[in-house]
Amino acid sequence: MTKAATVQAIYRYPVKGLSPEPIERARLAAGETVPGDRLYALENGPSAFDPAAPKHQPKMRYLMLMRNERLAALRTRFEQDSHTLTIAFEGRETSGDLRTPEGRAAIEGFFTAFCQDELRGPPKVLHAAGYSFSDVAAKVVSIINLASVAEVETLIGAPVHPLRFRGNVYVSGWPAWRELDLVGEEIALGSARIKIVRRTKRCAATNVDPDTGMRDLAIPDTLLRHLGHVDCGVYAEVIAGGEIAVGDELREV
């Protein structure tokens, strides 16, 4: 039996590639993500995404941190009730209701100027009812073991902000890398139940400082050199819904 871990933080990312939003609790539903996670994405050039029949696409078709590190320099907030996205940059704010043509046009106009030299075509706000713009096709919850992040700090010889890994649930209490051994296991998380389904392979997005937008570390290369893999964190599928909150425990079932 694995030692219980404790939830230290919960995050969702309403718009793929933009600011995380800390939340104290969430109600998970079977087969779904953390509510409000990756609801929207910003298309980088024509992607053929069809909101009426959404299909998973490679993340390179969107603006995202792996290639567009300047996104980390933005401070954004999303109002769940109104679906209004506000972007703060260099003392100015741009806002738009992402459900309206006018609101989407305001946000798209901002990114047309902000990412001008990185665009493959006009940026476009994408959304589809019930769809999540995750890096993987399945609807998952991303779990980060803070002890593993601390071990990455040791390997790389520099502070590593946990938000570089853009997870949903950050936990303490497991030894470093224990989460990687739990693939296939069922875990009680708060009053929900999840199944760990796969390791999370890390890309160059983790090299970007979430505060400055600078590409200042080499995390995947360091993991590969020292451990022989680029994994940090795991994906889980919700198999029984329930409430989760900061302070809850994760236990094998």
C-alpha positions in Angstrom: 0.0 0.0 0.0 1.4 3.3 -1.1 1.7 6.0 1.5 -1.1 8.6 1.2 -0.3 11.9 -0.5 -1.9 15.2 0.2 -3.3 17.7 -2.2 -1.3 21.0 -1.9 -2.8 22.9 -4.8 -5.4 22.6 -7.6 -5.2 24.5 -10.9 -7.1 24.7 -14.1 -6.0 26.4 -17.4 -9.1 27.9 -19.0 -7.2 28.9 -22.2 -4.5 26.5 -23.4 -1.0 28.1 -23.0 -2.2 31.0 -20.9 -2.2 31.6 -17.1 -3.1 28.9 -14.5 -6.1 29.6 -12.2 -5.7 28.3 -8.7 -8.9 26.8 -7.1 -9.6 25.5 -3.7 -11.9 22.7 -4.7 -13.6 21.1 -7.7 -16.2 18.6 -8.5 -14.9 15.9 -10.7 -17.2 13.9 -13.0 -16.4 10.5 -14.4 -14.7 10.7 -17.8 -14.1 14.4 -17.5 -11.3 16.9 -16.8 -11.1 19.4 -13.9 -14.1 21.7 -14.7 -13.0 24.6 -16.8 -9.7 23.1 -17.9 -8.4 23.9 -21.4 -11.9 25.1 -22.5 -10.3 27.3 -25.2 -7.3 27.3 -27.4 -5.7 29.8 -29.8 -5.3 28.5 -33.3 -1.9 29.3 -34.9 -2.8 29.2 -38.6 -5.5 27.0 -40.2 -5.9 23.8 -38.3 -9.2 22.4 -39.7 -10.6 22.2 -36.2 -14.4 21.6 -36.5 -16.4 22.8 -33.4 -19.3 20.6 -34.5 -17.1 17.5 -34.6 -14.0 18.2 -32.5 -11.1 15.9 -32.8 -7.8 15.8 -30.9 -5.0 17.6 -32.8 -1.3 18.1 -32.3 -0.6 20.9 -29.9 1.7 22.6 -32.5 -1.5 23.8 -34.2 -2.2 26.1 -31.3 -0.3 28.9 -29.6 1.5 27.1 -26.8 4.5 27.4 -24.5 6.7 24.8 -26.1 7.2 27.1 -29.1 5.7 30.4 -28.0 7.4 31.1 -24.7 6.4 34.8 -24.7 2.9 33.6 -23.6 4.3 33.2 -20.1 4.9 36.9 -19.9 1.2 37.6 -20.1 -1.1 37.7 -17.0 -4.5 36.5 -17.9 -7.7 35.8 -16.0 -10.9 34.1 -17.0 -14.3 34.7 -15.6 -16.2 31.4 -15.6 -19.7 32.9 -15.6 -19.2 35.4 -18.4 -16.4 33.6 -20.3 -14.6 36.9 -20.4 -10.8 36.6 -20.9 -8.7 39.6 -19.7 -5.0 39.9 -20.8 -2.7 42.2 -18.9 0.6 43.2 -20.5 2.9 46.2 -20.1 0.3 48.1 -18.0 -2.6 47.6 -20.4 -5.5 45.3 -20.4 -7.5 43.7 -23.3 -10.8 41.9 -22.5 -13.3 40.0 -24.5 -16.3 37.6 -24.0 -15.1 34.5 -25.8 -18.7 33.5 -26.6 -19.3 36.6 -28.8 -17.8 37.5 -32.2 -16.8 40.9 -30.8 -15.1 39.4 -27.8 -13.2 36.8 -29.8 -12.1 39.5 -32.3 -10.6 41.6 -29.5 -8.6 38.7 -28.2 -7.5 37.6 -31.6 -6.4 41.2 -32.4 -4.2 41.2 -29.4 -2.5 38.0 -30.4 -2.1 39.1 -34.0 0.1 41.9 -32.7 1.7 40.1 -29.7 2.8 36.9 -31.7 3.2 38.6 -35.1 6.5 36.9 -36.0 5.4 33.4 -34.7 2.1 33.1 -36.6 1.4 30.8 -39.4 -1.9 32.5 -40.1 -4.5 34.6 -38.3 -4.9 33.5 -34.7 -8.4 32.2 -33.9 -10.2 31.5 -30.6 -11.3 27.8 -30.7 -14.0 26.2 -28.5 -16.3 23.2 -28.7 -19.0 22.2 -26.2 -17.7 19.5 -23.9 -14.2 19.5 -25.5 -10.8 20.0 -23.7 -7.7 21.1 -25.6 -5.5 18.7 -23.7 -2.1 17.5 -25.0 -3.6 14.0 -25.0 -6.8 12.8 -26.7 -8.4 11.4 -23.5 -10.0 13.6 -20.9 -7.5 13.5 -18.0 -6.4 15.1 -14.7 -2.7 15.9 -14.5 -1.0 15.1 -11.2 2.4 16.5 -10.2 4.4 15.0 -7.3 6.2 17.9 -5.6 8.9 15.5 -4.3 9.7 14.8 -8.0 9.9 18.5 -8.7 12.4 18.8 -5.8 14.4 16.0 -7.3 14.5 17.8 -10.7 15.9 20.9 -8.8 18.7 18.7 -7.5 19.5 17.2 -10.9 19.4 20.6 -12.7 21.1 22.6 -9.9 18.6 25.4 -9.9 15.2 26.3 -8.5 12.3 24.8 -10.5 8.9 26.4 -10.2 6.2 23.6 -10.0 4.0 25.5 -12.4 6.5 24.8 -15.2 4.7 21.4 -15.4 1.2 23.0 -15.7 -0.5 20.2 -13.7 -4.0 20.2 -12.3 -3.3 18.5 -8.9 0.0 19.1 -7.0 0.6 16.6 -4.2 3.1 16.0 -1.4 3.8 12.9 0.7 4.9 10.5 -2.0 8.7 9.9 -2.4 10.2 11.3 -5.6 9.1 9.5 -8.8 6.6 7.2 -6.9 3.8 8.5 -9.1 5.5 6.9 -12.1 5.1 3.4 -10.6 1.4 3.9 -10.1 0.3 3.6 -13.7 -2.6 1.2 -13.8 -3.5 1.8 -10.2 -6.8 3.2 -8.8 -6.5 6.0 -6.3 -9.1 7.7 -4.0 -8.8 11.4 -4.5 -11.1 13.2 -2.0 -14.5 11.6 -2.6 -13.6 10.9 -6.3 -11.8 7.8 -7.6 -9.2 8.0 -10.4 -7.1 5.6 -12.4 -3.5 6.5 -13.2 -3.3 5.8 -17.0 0.0 7.1 -18.2 3.2 9.0 -17.4 3.5 12.6 -18.6 6.3 13.0 -21.1 7.9 16.5 -20.8 8.6 18.8 -23.7 10.5 22.1 -24.0 7.5 24.0 -22.5 9.0 23.1 -19.0 12.1 25.0 -20.0 10.2 28.3 -19.8 10.0 30.3 -16.6 6.3 30.8 -15.8 7.0 34.2 -14.3 9.3 35.8 -16.9 8.7 33.9 -20.1 12.4 33.2 -20.4 13.6 29.8 -21.7 16.2 29.4 -19.0 16.5 25.6 -18.2 16.8 22.3 -20.0 14.5 20.0 -18.0 13.7 17.2 -20.5 17.4 17.0 -21.5 18.4 16.8 -17.8 15.8 14.1 -17.1 16.9 12.0 -20.0 20.6 12.4 -19.2 20.2 11.4 -15.5 17.2 9.1 -15.5 16.9 7.8 -19.0 13.4 9.2 -19.6 11.6 12.6 -19.8 8.7 11.7 -17.5 7.5 13.9 -14.6 4.0 13.6 -13.4 1.1 11.3 -14.5 -2.3 11.5 -16.2 -5.3 10.1 -14.5 -8.8 9.4 -15.7 -11.8 10.0 -13.4 -13.6 6.7 -13.0 -16.0 7.8 -10.2 -17.0 11.4 -9.6 -16.7 13.4 -6.4 -15.5 16.5 -4.7 -11.7 17.2 -4.4 -10.2 20.0 -2.3 -6.8 21.3 -1.2 -5.9 19.2 1.9 -7.5 16.0 0.6 -5.6 12.7 0.6 -4.8 10.4 -2.3 -5.0 6.7 -1.3 -4.9 3.4 -3.2 -8.2 1.6 -3.3 
